[in-house]
Structure formats: C-alpha cells, structure tokens
Amino acid sequence: MRMDVYHRAEHEHKLSFLLVPAGKLLPEEVTNVDWVVHTRGVEVNEEAAELPDYGIDKPGPQIREKGYAITGVQHQVAEG
C-alpha cells in the first residue's frame, strides 16, 4: 500500500512516525501535533508484523482501526 510518512521529534533525539494512506489528510486527532512530511507515496507492506524503520508494530490493524499507523512509545527511532 502506498503511504505518506510523517515524523515528529521526541525526547532524547528520537522520532515517532505516522503512516497515512497516500493522498489522505492527516486524521483530526493528530493535527494538533507538529508532524513533518518525511516522504510521500512510499510502498509499505501494511500486513507485515512490524515496520522496524518506523518503529511501528502491526501496521495493518492500526490502519484498519484508526486510518493510520503510528510509532509505539517504546519503539521510537533514534534520529539519524
């Protein structure tokens, strides 16, 4: 599935990622946070158990339930 990927800075030089189906707007519940476009239209296997580059577990169920997938607090990714 093609996704638009956003990121935001977290404490301790880490990042969280948000994946939204390509071309869709950010969901209202996340628009009050400073998400920055990371990349657009990237092909992602949403049925993978995890997406380690983005620190996201079970992206498919997250996307089906919420319309997006997000990095878990314990899986934030080191910058760089």
C-alpha positions as CSV (number, residue, x, y, z in Angstrom):
1,M,0.0,0.0,0.0
2,R,1.3,3.5,-0.8
3,M,1.7,5.6,2.3
4,D,2.6,9.2,3.1
5,V,5.0,9.1,6.1
6,Y,5.3,11.9,8.6
7,H,7.7,12.3,11.6
8,R,7.9,14.3,14.7
9,A,10.8,14.9,17.2
10,E,10.6,13.3,20.6
11,H,12.7,13.5,23.7
12,E,16.3,12.1,23.7
13,H,16.8,12.7,20.0
14,K,14.3,10.2,18.9
15,L,11.5,10.3,16.3
16,S,8.0,9.0,16.0
17,F,6.4,8.2,12.7
18,L,2.9,8.4,11.3
19,L,1.8,6.5,8.2
20,V,-1.3,7.6,6.4
21,P,-2.6,6.1,3.1
22,A,-1.2,8.2,0.3
23,G,-3.2,11.3,-0.6
24,K,-5.3,11.2,2.6
25,L,-5.3,14.1,5.0
26,L,-3.9,13.8,8.5
27,P,-6.6,12.5,10.8
28,E,-8.1,15.2,13.0
29,E,-6.8,13.6,16.3
30,V,-3.2,14.1,15.2
31,T,-3.4,17.6,13.6
32,N,-2.6,19.4,16.8
33,V,0.9,17.8,16.9
34,D,3.9,19.0,14.8
35,W,4.1,16.3,12.2
36,V,6.5,17.0,9.3
37,V,6.4,15.3,5.9
38,H,9.1,12.6,5.8
39,T,8.3,11.0,2.4
40,R,5.2,10.7,0.2
41,G,3.9,7.7,-1.7
42,V,6.3,5.1,-0.3
43,E,5.2,1.5,-0.8
44,V,4.7,-0.2,2.6
45,N,3.7,-3.8,3.4
46,E,0.9,-3.0,5.8
47,E,0.4,-6.7,6.6
48,A,4.0,-7.0,8.0
49,A,4.1,-7.8,11.7
50,E,6.3,-4.7,12.2
51,L,7.9,-1.9,10.3
52,P,11.2,-1.5,12.2
53,D,12.4,1.5,10.2
54,Y,9.4,3.4,11.6
55,G,9.1,1.7,14.9
56,I,5.6,0.6,14.0
57,D,4.0,-2.7,15.2
58,K,1.1,-4.3,13.4
59,P,0.5,-1.5,10.8
60,G,-2.4,-3.3,9.1
61,P,-4.7,-3.5,12.1
62,Q,-3.8,0.1,13.1
63,I,-4.7,1.4,9.6
64,R,-7.9,-0.6,9.5
65,E,-8.9,0.6,13.0
66,K,-7.8,4.2,13.0
67,G,-7.0,5.1,9.4
68,Y,-3.3,5.5,10.2
69,A,-0.4,3.7,11.9
70,I,1.9,5.3,14.5
71,T,5.1,4.5,16.3
72,G,4.7,3.0,19.7
73,V,6.1,4.8,22.7
74,Q,8.6,2.0,23.4
75,H,9.7,1.9,19.7
76,Q,10.7,5.4,19.0
77,V,13.5,5.6,16.5
78,A,16.9,7.3,17.1
79,E,17.4,10.3,14.8
80,G,20.0,10.0,12.1
